[in-house]
Structure formats: C-alpha cells, structure tokens
Amino acid sequence: MTAGPEPGTGSGAGTIRLGDVEATPVVEWHGPIRTLGEIVPQASRELRERHRDSLSPEHWAPDTDAWHAAVRTWVLRSGGLTVLVDTGVGNDKERPHAPAFHRWRTDFLDRLARAGVRPQDVDVVVNTHVHSDHVGWNTRWDGEAWVPTFPNARYLIPAADHRYFDPGNLHRRPAPRSEADRARMRGDALVHDDSIAPVVAAGRAELWEGTHRIDGALTLEPAPGHTPGSSVVRLESGGHRAVFVGDVVHSPVQLLEPDCNSCFCEDLALARITRRAVLARAADTGALVLPAHFAGSGQVRVRRDGSAFAFEDQPRR
C-alpha cells in the first residue's frame, strides 16, 4: 500500500484561534499508507484490536491494517509573523529509500496560496526534525539547482539533526545492521543534499540548540529520540496552550500505549521517555496536541489514563 499525491486541503478551512495566534492546516497528502503494524511494530495485532473503538475508522482500518495518515504543514500567524511548521515531502525529490514519496508532484504551493500564503510571505520555517516528509518543501528545483522555496524566511533547523544527517558525518552514526539500514542512510544523504544543504548555502538556515524562542507566543524545545534533534513547538497565548509535536507520535495508538515506538525512531529508549514527558505535560496543562501525521483534523486532547493516555479527537472547524 503506497501513498500518492492525493488531494489535500489548503483553502484555510480548519483555521483555529489560540489566543492571539491563528493556526491553519495545509495538507499535502492524506489517506491510507502502509500498515499500522509496520509503522508501530511494537503495537501487536492483539493490542491494536484492544483499541479498535478508539482507532477505527479515523486512524486505522482493521480489515486491512491500513494506517490512515496525513502529511501536514501548520501555518501559524503570530505577532505579525507567518510561520510554517514542517514543509512536507516536496516535489521532484529522489526518494528511492521511501518509495511512497519518490518523485512526488503535488499542488502544495497552490494549497498554501489558498490559505493566504505566498512563498515570499513566509518569515520563519520550522523543521521539527530532518526527515524527508518534514523538510521537502524547504527547497524547489529552479531548472538548474535546488533553491529555498521561501526566499525571505529564516529556516530553524535543529543543530543536532544537521550534524547527525550530514553525509560527512556518516562515520559517527551507528554501523548499519542490514541492507535496509544502508538504504535509509543513503536516503538520509539525499534529503540533506537537496533539502537542507541548499538552505544552509543560501544563508537562510539558523541551527539552534537548547531552546529557541520564535516570538512571544512560540518556543522551540528539544524532544529527542525519534531523531537526535527532534523538537516540538510550544504555543502559549491568551490562556491557550498547544504543542506541535512533529513525530513524537505517528498514530494515536502511541497515546494509548506510549511505550510503542514508530519504526522510524533512532533512539528507542529516549523516544519512549520523550513521548511520555511531552504527553504528560500536555495532559497536565490542558494543551492541545497537534501531531504531524494524524488523520482527521490533526488535533487531539489528551488526559492521563493510568500509566497511559486517553485522547479525544478535536472536530474540524
């Protein structure tokens, strides 16, 4: 089961107001892709069936085990800034290690325009981490070279991920244990070369560490494990709280069973620790949780439920 450039949404529908900040989802792709068993391999069939009522039909198709997902960018309008949280897969990218994303062609920029955003309007691009489906529209092909898609933007890229995925640092990474590992590392080099290096070369990248305040309402914080530089964007404005969690969770099954990692997590133990910490803070503070890949509206409320978390999908607006 493969993804393809199926219709997404980008008209501005779904905009939510969080204090003084407006957040609009722009979806590059949505639909079934691979299986939930592949994406969250620790979530056994028995475990998935146990949570059937919570996962189906929005997030999981039990009959086929299909994972229902989205590739989503959030447009935040905050304090006069236009901020993009993650930039999706992009067009024309060589992704042989990820066939579902190989040489995509979508109308993502048209969808962004329908949400009222032209490339030159973007002030800040946030890459929550450096994976192919979060950095793809960092650049576009101008006929001769990969160039920044958003020419006036500061690109906030986690320094830890920049170091880890830089092809010049391959010798510092764990040795590949299989041909799949080697293919993934070759793919990581492609992603770096076409979506990260051109932004750095153009002087548009800001490599951050620790925490990074974007403005009075938005802060970037480390959330390592999925990748070394994986991060979240915290929003606090007018008594409202939200957290854009990137790939800390891929599926709601990881809310119900927070020790289950995705197949893409680099540091399994640290990913579990981070996931629990991020979700516990959201539950305790009432923050809206906005993962990159959840189907539906892409927004959930979480609460503690014993040693795990329960969730409630938030309606589309």
C-alpha positions in Angstrom: 0.0 0.0 0.0 1.6 3.2 -1.1 1.0 6.9 -0.7 0.5 9.2 -3.6 -0.3 12.8 -4.2 -4.0 12.6 -3.5 -6.0 15.8 -2.8 -5.3 17.6 0.5 -6.8 20.8 1.9 -5.4 24.2 1.7 -8.2 26.7 1.5 -7.8 28.0 5.0 -10.6 25.7 6.2 -9.8 24.4 9.6 -8.2 27.5 10.9 -8.2 27.7 14.7 -7.5 30.6 17.0 -5.3 30.0 20.1 -5.2 33.3 21.9 -3.6 35.8 19.5 -2.3 33.1 17.2 -4.1 31.7 14.2 -3.2 28.1 13.1 -4.2 26.8 9.7 -3.5 23.2 8.5 -2.3 22.8 4.9 -2.4 19.1 3.9 0.0 17.9 1.2 -1.5 14.4 1.3 -3.9 12.2 3.3 -5.1 8.7 3.1 -4.1 5.1 3.9 -0.4 4.3 3.7 1.4 1.1 4.7 0.0 -0.7 7.7 -0.2 0.2 11.4 1.7 -2.9 12.2 4.6 -1.7 10.1 4.5 1.9 11.3 4.3 1.0 15.0 5.7 -2.5 15.1 5.5 -2.9 18.9 1.8 -2.4 18.7 0.8 -6.1 18.2 -2.4 -7.1 16.5 -3.9 -8.1 19.8 -3.0 -4.6 21.2 -4.5 -2.9 18.1 -7.7 -4.9 18.4 -7.9 -3.9 22.1 -8.1 -0.3 21.0 -10.2 -0.8 17.9 -13.0 1.5 19.1 -10.6 4.4 19.7 -8.6 4.0 16.5 -11.2 3.0 13.9 -12.3 4.2 11.4 -10.5 7.6 11.5 -6.9 6.4 12.2 -6.9 2.7 11.3 -8.7 0.2 9.1 -8.9 -3.1 11.0 -9.8 -5.2 7.9 -6.6 -4.2 6.0 -4.5 -2.9 9.0 -4.0 0.3 6.9 -2.6 3.3 8.8 -4.6 6.4 8.0 -2.3 9.4 8.0 -1.6 12.9 6.6 1.4 14.9 5.6 0.5 18.3 7.2 2.1 21.7 7.4 0.7 24.2 10.0 0.7 27.8 9.1 0.9 30.0 12.2 0.2 33.7 12.2 1.7 35.1 15.3 2.8 38.6 16.3 3.0 39.7 12.7 5.0 36.6 11.6 4.0 33.9 9.2 5.5 30.7 10.5 5.4 27.2 8.8 5.7 24.2 11.0 7.3 21.5 8.8 7.3 21.5 5.0 6.2 18.1 3.9 7.6 15.9 1.1 8.1 18.4 -1.7 8.1 17.9 -5.5 10.6 16.1 -7.7 12.7 14.7 -4.8 14.6 11.5 -5.3 13.5 9.2 -2.5 14.2 5.6 -3.6 14.5 4.7 0.1 10.9 5.8 0.6 9.0 4.7 -2.5 5.8 6.3 -1.3 7.4 9.7 -1.5 9.6 9.2 -4.6 9.4 12.0 -7.2 6.1 13.4 -5.9 4.3 16.1 -7.8 1.5 17.9 -5.8 -0.1 21.3 -5.9 1.1 22.1 -2.3 2.1 25.7 -3.1 -1.4 26.3 -4.6 -2.9 24.9 -1.4 -0.7 27.2 0.6 -1.8 30.1 -1.6 -5.5 29.2 -0.9 -4.6 29.5 2.8 -3.4 33.1 2.0 0.3 32.4 2.0 2.8 33.1 -0.9 6.3 31.8 -0.6 7.7 35.3 -0.2 5.3 35.9 2.7 6.8 33.3 5.0 9.0 34.7 7.8 10.0 31.5 9.6 10.2 27.9 8.6 10.4 25.3 11.4 11.7 21.8 10.7 10.8 19.8 13.8 13.3 17.3 12.6 15.2 16.3 9.5 13.2 13.5 7.9 12.1 13.6 4.2 8.4 14.3 4.9 9.2 17.3 7.1 11.8 19.2 5.1 10.8 18.5 1.4 9.4 21.9 0.5 12.3 23.7 2.1 13.6 23.8 -1.5 12.3 23.7 -5.0 14.0 22.9 -8.3 14.5 26.1 -10.4 15.7 24.3 -13.5 19.3 24.3 -12.5 19.6 23.8 -8.8 17.7 23.3 -5.5 16.9 26.7 -4.1 15.0 27.9 -1.0 11.3 27.8 -1.6 10.7 30.6 0.9 13.3 33.2 -0.1 12.7 35.6 2.8 12.4 33.0 5.6 14.6 32.0 8.5 14.8 28.2 8.5 15.1 26.9 12.0 16.8 23.5 11.8 17.9 21.5 14.9 21.6 21.6 15.0 21.7 18.0 16.4 19.9 16.7 13.3 22.0 18.8 11.0 25.1 17.1 12.4 23.6 13.6 12.5 22.3 13.6 9.0 25.2 15.4 7.3 26.7 12.9 4.9 30.1 14.0 6.0 29.3 12.6 9.5 28.2 9.1 8.5 31.2 7.6 10.3 29.8 8.9 13.6 26.5 7.1 13.2 25.8 3.6 14.4 27.0 1.0 11.8 24.2 -0.3 9.6 22.9 -3.7 10.6 21.1 -4.5 7.4 20.7 -3.5 3.8 17.6 -1.6 4.8 19.8 0.4 7.2 22.2 1.2 4.5 19.4 2.2 2.1 18.0 4.5 4.8 21.4 6.1 5.3 21.8 6.7 1.6 18.3 8.2 1.6 19.2 10.5 4.5 22.1 11.8 2.5 19.8 12.6 -0.4 17.4 14.5 1.9 20.3 16.5 3.3 21.7 17.4 -0.1 18.5 18.5 -1.7 16.5 20.0 1.2 19.0 21.1 3.9 22.4 21.9 2.3 20.9 24.4 -0.2 19.2 26.4 2.6 22.5 26.5 4.6 24.4 27.5 1.5 21.9 30.4 0.8 22.5 31.7 4.3 18.8 31.1 5.3 19.4 28.4 8.0 19.6 29.0 11.7 20.9 26.0 13.5 19.6 26.1 17.1 20.3 24.2 20.3 18.8 24.2 23.8 15.6 26.1 23.4 14.7 28.8 20.8 12.1 31.5 21.2 10.5 32.4 17.9 8.3 35.2 19.4 6.3 35.9 22.5 3.9 33.0 21.9 6.0 30.3 20.2 9.0 28.4 21.6 11.0 25.5 20.2 12.1 22.8 22.6 14.1 19.6 22.2 12.2 16.4 22.1 15.0 13.8 21.2 14.6 10.2 20.5 12.8 10.0 17.2 15.9 11.7 15.8 18.7 13.3 17.9 17.3 16.8 17.1 13.6 16.1 17.2 11.7 19.0 18.6 8.3 20.4 19.5 6.8 23.9 19.1 5.0 25.1 22.2 2.4 27.8 21.9 1.1 29.9 24.8 -1.1 32.8 24.2 -4.1 34.4 25.9 -4.5 31.4 28.3 -4.4 28.9 25.4 -1.7 26.2 25.2 -0.8 23.9 22.3 2.1 21.8 21.3 3.0 20.8 17.7 4.8 17.5 18.4 6.1 16.5 14.9 6.8 12.8 15.0 6.9 12.3 18.8 3.7 10.3 17.9 2.7 8.9 14.5 -0.6 7.2 15.5 -3.0 7.6 18.4 -2.1 4.0 19.3 1.1 5.6 20.8 -1.1 7.7 23.1 -2.9 4.6 24.3 0.4 2.6 24.5 3.1 5.3 24.9 6.0 2.8 25.1 5.4 1.8 21.5 7.8 3.5 19.1 7.5 4.0 15.4 9.7 2.1 13.0 11.5 5.4 12.3 12.7 6.2 15.8 16.5 6.4 16.1 16.9 6.0 19.9 14.2 3.7 21.1 14.7 4.2 24.9 14.9 8.0 24.6 11.9 8.2 22.3 9.8 6.5 24.9 11.0 8.8 27.7 10.3 11.9 25.5 6.9 10.7 24.4 5.7 10.2 27.9 7.1 13.6 29.1 5.5 15.5 26.2 2.1 13.8 26.6 2.2 14.1 30.4 2.8 17.9 30.2 0.1 18.3 27.7 -2.4 16.4 29.8 -1.4 18.3 33.0 -1.6 21.8 31.3 -4.6 21.1 29.0 -2.5 21.8 25.9 -3.9 20.9 22.5 -1.7 18.2 20.9 -1.0 18.6 17.1 1.0 15.7 15.6 2.3 16.0 12.0 0.6 12.8 10.7 -2.7 12.2 12.5 -5.7 11.7 10.2 -8.8 13.9 10.5 -8.3 17.3 12.0 -4.9 16.5 13.3 -5.7 17.8 16.7 -6.3 15.8 19.9 -6.8 16.5 23.6 -5.1 14.1 26.0 -5.6 13.1 29.6 -3.9 10.7 31.9 -5.3 7.2 32.0 -3.4 5.1 34.4 0.1 4.7 33.0 -1.0 5.8 29.6 -3.2 8.5 28.0 -6.7 8.7 26.6 -7.5 11.1 23.8 -10.3 12.9 22.2 -10.2 13.9 18.5 -11.0 17.6 18.1 -13.5 18.4 15.4 -12.7 20.1 12.1 -13.7 23.7 12.1 
